[in-house]
Amino acid sequence: PRPHLPAPQAFARESATHVAWLGRGPHETYLDRHAGARLGRWRGSVAEQTVRYVRPQENGNKMGTRWMALSDAAGSAGLLVVSRRGAPLPMQCHHFALDDFDVRPGSAVPEVRHGGSLQEAPWTTLCIDGAHAGVGGIDSWGSQPLPQHRLSLEQPVEWAFALRPFSPEEEVALPDLVRALA
């Protein structure tokens, strides 16, 4: 199962082909897999954020994300998400439904069994998590995350974020939008 709590998902139009973010990067990061990722401003295509593991699974997460913008190729129109309350959040985006990476509820077998069989969707999925567990695998890929990298269901998880569309008609620069929403 996916190593996090249920999270809001947003779907952007097919024109949302690029992503920029302020957080850990440029590669995927998790609670127990982020020490080698620098905090910075990153950008790339949405397609580059998906890791096609042999067996489809959770991938492409960005820990410590302050903001993420999905946009057209020019970066002039799209959707901005900003973490609020000063708490960076785990975020990810893909041209796939998140269920394509895992076993669907009520089933014991994944619908897509090989990463090469994944079919891109005509939209972009954006996932904003309130908390995210580590991936484990320190001695083999079958082991659980260390206790400090697991989620506790005893503690409530609260998170806040703002979503805002942006367009080329606006005279406001992306950094100014981020400051206004934070």
N, C-alpha and C positions, 0 to 999 in steps of 0.2 A: 504493500500500500504506500501511497504518497506520504512522505515524512513530515506532514504539517497539518495544521488545523484547517477546516474548510475556509476558503477565502473567496472574496468577491472576484469575479471575473468580468472583464469588459471586452467587448468585441469591436474592433475598429474596421473601417472599410478597407477594401483591397488596396487602396492608394497608400495605406500606412505601411510602407516598405522599409522604412529606416527608423532607427532608435538612437537616442542619445540619453545618457544618464550621468548623474553624479553619485558615485558609490564605489564599491569594490569592482575591480575588473582588470583586464578586459575579458577574462574568461569566466566561466561559471564558478560560483562560490557558495559554500554551505557553512553552517556553524562550525563544523570540524574540518573545513577545507577552504580557509580564506587567508591564512597567514602569508601565502605567496602572492596575494593580489593587492595591488596598490589602490589607495583611495584616490580617485581622480575623476575627471570628466572624460567620458568615453563615448564613442559613436560607432555605428556600423549598420549593416543591413539586418533586418529582423531574421532573415534566413540564416545568417551567421551565428545567431544566438542559440540555435538548436543543435544539440550534439546527438548525432544518430548512432547511439550505442547499438551493438548487435541485437540485444533485446531491448525494445523500447521501454524507457523508464524515466522517472523524474530527471530533468536536465535543465541547464541554462539559467539557473537561479542567480540573482545578483544580491548578495547580502549588503546591508548598510546603505541602501539606496535612499538618497535625500529627495531626488526627483527623477522622473523618466518621461521622455517625450517621444511619442510615436508620430511619425510624420511622413510626408511625401518625400521623394528623392531630393528635392531642393531644401527640405527642412523648413518650409514656409507655412505649411498648414498641417494641422493634426490635433492630437490629444495630449495634454500635459497632466501628469499626476504628481502631486507633491505630498510628501509625508508631513504630518502636522504634529504639534506638541513637541517638536524637537527630537522626535524618535525616528531614526532611519528605519526603513522596512525592507524585507526581502521582496523583490519583484522579478518578474520574468515575462517574456513575450515570445510568441511563436506563431507560425502560419499553420498551426495544428490545433485541434481541440485537445485540452489537457487530458481528457479520457483516452486519447490515442496512445498515451505513454504508460498506461497502467491497465490492470484488470478492472473491468466495469463492475459496478455493484450487482450482486446476484450471480456472478460468474466466477469460475475458478480458472478460466483460460483467457489470456489477453486476446482481444479482437485482432490486433496487429502483432504478429509474432516476431518480426524482424525489422530492424531500423530501415533497411532498404525498401521495405514495403509501405512505409508511411506515405500518405498522399497529402500534399499541401492543400489547405483550405483557401477559399477566396477572401478570407478575412484575416485579421491579426487578433490573437487572444492575448490579453494582458491580465496577469494574475498579481494580486497585491496581498501578501500574507501578513498576518499579525505576528506570527512566530513560526519558526522553522527549525526542525530537528537536524542533527547531523546525519550523514549518510552511513557512518560506521565503516566496517571493513578494514580495521587496522591489522588484523591477522589473516583474514580471508574475506571475500565479499559476502560471506554468509553471516558474519558477526554483526551484532547490534552496535549502535553508537555507544560511546562511553556514557556513564550516568550524567555527567555534566553537559552532555550534548543531546540529551533527550528532552522531550516536552513533558511537563507535569500537567496532568489534567486536574490537579488540585488547586492550581492557581489560575485566577481569571486572566484572560488576555484581552487587552483593550488596545485598539489602534485607531488612528485617524488619518485621513488623507483627503485631499481635494482633487477633483477632476475638472479640467477646463479645456474646451476646444480653443484652438488659436488658428488664425488665418492670415494670409499676406496683406489683407486690407488694414490690419491693425498697425498702429504706429509704435506699439510697445514691443520691446525686445524680450526674448525668452528669459534672461536673468531677472528682468523687472517683474515679469509674470510670476516667477518662482518666489521672489521676495514678497509679493502681494498675497500669495496663497499660503505661505508657510506659517 
